[in-house]
């Protein structure tokens, strides 16, 4: 038997979910404005704990991908850019780029003729917690 009441409620549930997600996004943006951490290109950080994250893969084509990795404790990260307005994260690469690439970037990506590099993304609220400024 079909539950007609549930069928009538699904659009309202979808709208409520969208409003909740929008509210969370607004809170994240407000937090990024209040917690104004300066990051400049070339700033160095060290990981205080193992950090599970995704890295971005870049290709010499209109395509990008990602890979999952665990950045080991003690890895030195270097910021690639200055902090952008309203951003919640910054791009970085490990100081030992080639060794990290061999260990964590999938071989099929690294050996692709169109492979053009990788980067990692760190949230600003990790500074002082899971990553420390050098």
Backbone bond lengths (Angstrom), bond angles and torsions (degrees), N, CA, C in turn:
res aa  C-N    CA-C-N  psi(-1)  N-CA   C-N-CA  omega(-1)  CA-C   N-CA-C  phi
1 X - - - 1.445 - - 1.538 108.78 -
2 X 1.291 116.72 136.55 1.453 123.01 -178.43 1.528 109.63 -83.20
3 X 1.310 115.85 133.93 1.451 121.48 177.10 1.536 107.86 -89.71
4 X 1.332 116.15 97.22 1.463 121.50 -175.69 1.526 111.90 -66.60
5 X 1.315 116.64 -31.22 1.456 119.93 178.72 1.532 110.50 -62.89
6 X 1.336 116.49 -42.31 1.466 120.77 178.02 1.523 110.60 -65.45
7 X 1.311 117.94 -37.34 1.461 121.43 177.82 1.525 111.62 -64.20
8 X 1.321 116.37 -35.65 1.460 120.00 179.76 1.538 111.91 -74.54
9 X 1.319 117.02 -27.21 1.461 120.43 -176.07 1.526 114.71 -83.91
10 X 1.338 119.25 -19.95 1.469 119.96 -172.68 1.529 114.18 -58.66
11 X 1.343 120.82 -37.87 1.474 117.47 178.54 1.534 112.43 -64.12
12 X 1.334 116.09 -35.22 1.457 119.87 179.93 1.527 110.94 -69.96
13 X 1.332 116.69 -35.97 1.461 120.60 176.20 1.525 110.45 -64.77
14 X 1.320 117.33 -40.72 1.464 121.16 179.46 1.527 110.48 -65.09
15 X 1.321 117.13 -42.26 1.468 121.02 178.64 1.522 110.06 -64.63
16 X 1.317 117.73 -43.80 1.457 121.75 179.28 1.530 111.06 -62.41
17 X 1.315 117.62 -40.43 1.460 121.41 177.46 1.534 110.88 -63.49
18 X 1.335 117.29 -42.67 1.463 120.80 178.35 1.528 111.56 -63.63
19 X 1.299 117.21 -40.80 1.466 120.85 178.02 1.527 109.99 -64.24
20 X 1.333 117.35 -42.59 1.464 121.31 179.11 1.525 110.63 -63.11
21 X 1.321 118.10 -42.61 1.464 121.47 178.86 1.525 111.08 -65.75
22 X 1.321 117.09 -39.46 1.466 120.77 176.97 1.529 109.95 -62.71
23 X 1.322 116.40 -42.86 1.464 121.07 179.89 1.528 110.64 -62.00
24 X 1.312 117.89 -42.56 1.473 121.55 177.85 1.527 109.84 -62.95
25 X 1.331 118.03 -42.10 1.464 121.29 179.08 1.526 110.77 -62.51
26 X 1.320 117.51 -40.94 1.466 121.61 178.13 1.529 110.28 -64.37
27 X 1.322 117.31 -41.70 1.465 120.55 178.35 1.526 111.39 -62.96
28 X 1.323 117.36 -39.52 1.459 121.13 177.89 1.519 110.22 -63.25
29 X 1.332 117.36 -43.37 1.469 120.77 178.64 1.522 111.52 -64.04
30 X 1.326 116.92 -42.42 1.466 120.46 178.98 1.522 109.52 -63.50
31 X 1.331 117.30 -43.19 1.460 120.88 178.18 1.517 111.24 -60.60
32 X 1.332 117.50 -38.67 1.465 119.98 179.80 1.524 111.44 -67.30
33 X 1.331 117.43 -29.74 1.468 119.93 176.98 1.528 111.35 -75.29
34 X 1.335 115.81 -39.95 1.454 120.17 -179.04 1.525 110.02 -71.33
35 X 1.309 116.91 -44.49 1.458 122.19 -178.98 1.527 108.80 -89.37
36 X 1.294 116.23 67.90 1.466 122.56 -173.36 1.526 110.77 -79.18
37 X 1.308 116.73 94.13 1.454 122.95 178.71 1.521 107.64 -100.11
38 X 1.321 116.51 127.34 1.461 119.90 178.85 1.524 110.41 -84.41
39 X 1.311 115.46 129.93 1.459 121.81 173.08 1.520 106.60 -130.63
40 X 1.316 115.61 125.76 1.461 121.71 178.46 1.515 109.27 -113.35
41 X 1.317 115.58 154.29 1.459 121.26 176.77 1.524 109.18 -54.66
42 X 1.335 116.00 130.22 1.453 120.76 179.45 1.520 114.78 94.27
43 X 1.361 117.76 -11.91 1.468 119.21 176.07 1.520 109.47 -58.54
44 X 1.332 115.66 143.90 1.459 120.80 -177.39 1.522 110.02 -114.52
45 X 1.334 115.20 143.17 1.456 123.11 179.52 1.524 107.96 -135.90
46 X 1.323 116.45 155.76 1.460 120.90 175.06 1.530 107.75 -123.97
47 X 1.319 116.42 139.91 1.460 120.30 -179.68 1.531 108.79 -77.69
48 X 1.329 116.47 130.61 1.463 122.35 -179.48 1.519 111.60 -89.61
49 X 1.321 116.24 -19.03 1.469 123.08 178.74 1.528 107.86 -142.74
50 X 1.323 117.15 167.38 1.462 120.40 171.30 1.526 107.66 -67.01
51 X 1.326 117.43 132.46 1.460 121.62 -177.58 1.523 109.49 -119.10
52 X 1.319 116.89 119.44 1.459 121.80 175.69 1.525 108.12 -84.47
53 X 1.325 116.68 124.91 1.459 120.45 -175.72 1.519 110.83 -154.06
54 X 1.306 115.63 178.49 1.459 122.37 173.19 1.514 108.70 -112.32
55 X 1.309 116.41 143.41 1.449 122.26 173.80 1.516 108.96 -108.32
56 X 1.318 116.86 154.49 1.464 121.97 178.03 1.516 109.51 -99.20
57 X 1.320 116.02 137.06 1.460 122.26 176.29 1.510 108.63 -105.65
58 X 1.316 117.06 136.98 1.456 121.78 179.71 1.522 109.86 -116.51
59 X 1.322 115.23 144.61 1.461 121.74 -179.07 1.518 109.97 -128.59
60 X 1.315 115.99 158.94 1.465 121.66 175.16 1.527 107.48 -82.47
61 X 1.289 115.89 57.65 1.465 124.06 -178.06 1.528 106.61 -165.51
62 X 1.314 117.92 163.53 1.474 119.37 178.53 1.526 110.53 -76.17
63 X 1.336 115.69 65.75 1.458 121.39 -175.31 1.520 108.49 -157.09
64 X 1.306 117.14 143.18 1.457 121.45 171.15 1.521 107.54 -142.45
65 X 1.302 116.10 165.97 1.451 121.68 -176.75 1.517 108.05 -148.62
66 X 1.322 117.05 -174.37 1.457 119.45 177.04 1.522 110.45 -141.20
67 X 1.330 115.08 170.10 1.451 121.85 176.05 1.521 108.40 -146.38
68 X 1.323 116.42 149.08 1.457 121.33 179.72 1.523 108.17 -94.21
69 X 1.329 115.53 139.73 1.457 119.73 177.84 1.524 109.75 -152.94
70 X 1.323 115.08 166.55 1.458 122.12 173.45 1.523 106.20 -117.90
71 X 1.320 116.15 113.21 1.463 121.11 179.02 1.524 106.84 -76.18
72 X 1.322 117.62 118.24 1.470 119.71 -177.11 1.526 113.27 -66.76
73 X 1.324 114.85 149.23 1.472 121.73 174.95 1.526 108.64 -56.27
74 X 1.334 116.29 136.54 1.454 121.54 178.87 1.521 114.30 93.11
75 X 1.343 117.57 -2.47 1.464 120.70 178.22 1.525 109.45 -72.07
76 X 1.314 116.57 133.74 1.468 121.11 177.42 1.522 108.38 -92.18
77 X 1.337 116.16 126.19 1.467 123.12 -179.56 1.519 109.08 -110.04
78 X 1.336 116.71 142.26 1.468 122.68 179.97 1.528 108.06 -119.12
79 X 1.334 116.97 126.40 1.469 121.93 179.49 1.525 110.05 -67.55
80 X 1.335 116.57 135.88 1.464 121.82 -179.40 1.523 113.36 -89.12
81 X 1.328 118.02 -23.46 1.468 122.46 -174.58 1.520 110.26 -141.87
82 X 1.339 115.69 163.67 1.458 121.28 168.39 1.523 108.31 -72.10
83 X 1.327 116.54 156.88 1.462 120.65 177.43 1.521 110.00 -62.23
84 X 1.308 116.46 134.11 1.457 122.80 177.85 1.529 109.34 -93.26
85 X 1.344 118.14 147.09 1.467 120.34 178.33 1.524 110.83 -58.59
86 X 1.315 116.04 139.12 1.463 124.52 177.02 1.532 113.50 66.38
87 X 1.313 118.56 13.99 1.460 119.71 179.35 1.526 110.25 -86.77
88 X 1.318 116.59 154.31 1.459 122.20 178.62 1.526 111.39 -112.54
89 X 1.332 116.75 -2.14 1.462 120.44 -177.54 1.525 109.78 -150.57
90 X 1.332 115.24 168.82 1.458 120.19 176.46 1.527 109.20 -136.16
91 X 1.338 114.90 154.17 1.463 121.09 179.18 1.521 109.28 -87.87
92 X 1.327 115.79 142.47 1.460 120.06 178.10 1.521 109.89 -150.76
93 X 1.321 114.98 166.36 1.462 121.36 174.11 1.521 107.76 -135.08
94 X 1.320 117.34 151.96 1.460 119.60 176.29 1.527 110.04 -67.96
95 X 1.316 116.07 150.04 1.457 120.37 178.85 1.534 110.58 -64.53
96 X 1.326 116.95 -35.65 1.462 121.75 176.81 1.537 109.09 -92.12
97 X 1.318 115.67 64.11 1.462 123.04 -170.51 1.523 113.99 -54.27
98 X 1.310 117.41 -49.33 1.468 121.09 -174.84 1.528 112.00 -66.48
99 X 1.346 117.48 -43.42 1.469 119.66 179.34 1.523 110.83 -65.09
100 X 1.338 116.56 -42.81 1.461 121.03 178.55 1.526 109.81 -61.33
101 X 1.333 116.31 -44.25 1.467 121.52 -179.51 1.523 110.39 -59.19
102 X 1.327 117.47 -46.07 1.474 120.96 -179.51 1.519 111.66 -63.51
103 X 1.328 116.67 -34.63 1.453 120.36 -175.84 1.532 112.96 -82.94
104 X 1.334 118.80 -35.89 1.456 120.29 -169.59 1.531 115.89 -115.31
105 X 1.318 118.90 -30.71 1.470 120.36 -179.50 1.533 107.80 -76.21
106 X 1.330 117.87 127.99 1.469 120.26 -178.61 1.531 111.89 -55.55
107 X 1.343 115.46 140.46 1.462 120.72 -176.17 1.526 111.95 -60.66
108 X 1.332 117.95 -38.18 1.472 119.47 -179.34 1.523 111.81 -63.36
109 X 1.328 117.19 -29.23 1.467 120.64 176.22 1.523 110.36 -76.29
110 X 1.340 116.74 -48.03 1.474 121.61 -177.62 1.516 112.78 -60.63
111 X 1.322 116.90 -35.94 1.468 121.02 -175.21 1.519 112.78 -89.48
112 X 1.317 117.52 -3.06 1.465 120.93 177.63 1.528 110.02 -66.77
113 X 1.321 116.61 139.95 1.470 121.36 -179.93 1.532 111.31 -63.23
114 X 1.325 117.44 -25.13 1.463 120.73 -177.49 1.530 113.58 -97.22
115 X 1.327 117.75 2.06 1.469 121.72 179.77 1.526 109.79 -62.79
116 X 1.356 115.82 133.46 1.468 120.15 -175.83 1.529 112.57 -129.65
117 X 1.327 118.62 10.16 1.452 119.85 176.12 1.518 113.80 125.50
118 X 1.336 115.05 -174.78 1.459 121.66 -177.84 1.520 109.85 -149.88
119 X 1.313 116.38 167.72 1.460 122.35 170.49 1.517 108.45 -154.00
120 X 1.317 115.90 166.39 1.461 123.01 176.99 1.519 107.91 -115.92
121 X 1.321 116.74 156.90 1.461 121.31 179.07 1.524 108.99 -120.44
122 X 1.318 115.91 129.18 1.464 122.18 178.06 1.520 109.95 -118.38
123 X 1.300 116.84 135.43 1.468 121.97 175.71 1.526 109.19 -75.67
124 X 1.321 117.21 145.58 1.461 121.32 -178.85 1.526 112.26 -63.32
125 X 1.339 117.52 -32.97 1.457 118.85 -177.59 1.534 111.65 -72.54
126 X 1.335 118.21 -6.98 1.471 120.31 173.46 1.529 111.86 -76.07
127 X 1.344 116.82 -21.73 1.465 120.34 -178.71 1.527 108.67 -66.31
128 X 1.320 115.23 126.06 1.448 120.77 -177.09 1.518 112.92 91.04
129 X 1.320 116.98 -11.62 1.470 121.08 178.34 1.524 109.32 -111.75
130 X 1.330 116.97 -79.94 1.462 119.64 -178.07 1.524 112.62 -93.67
131 X 1.325 117.70 -14.15 1.477 120.92 172.31 1.528 108.38 -129.51
132 X 1.317 115.46 140.40 1.462 121.63 -178.83 1.521 109.57 -114.67
133 X 1.311 115.25 141.51 1.470 121.50 178.71 1.530 109.89 -73.02
134 X 1.322 116.07 137.41 1.475 120.11 175.57 1.523 110.38 -97.59
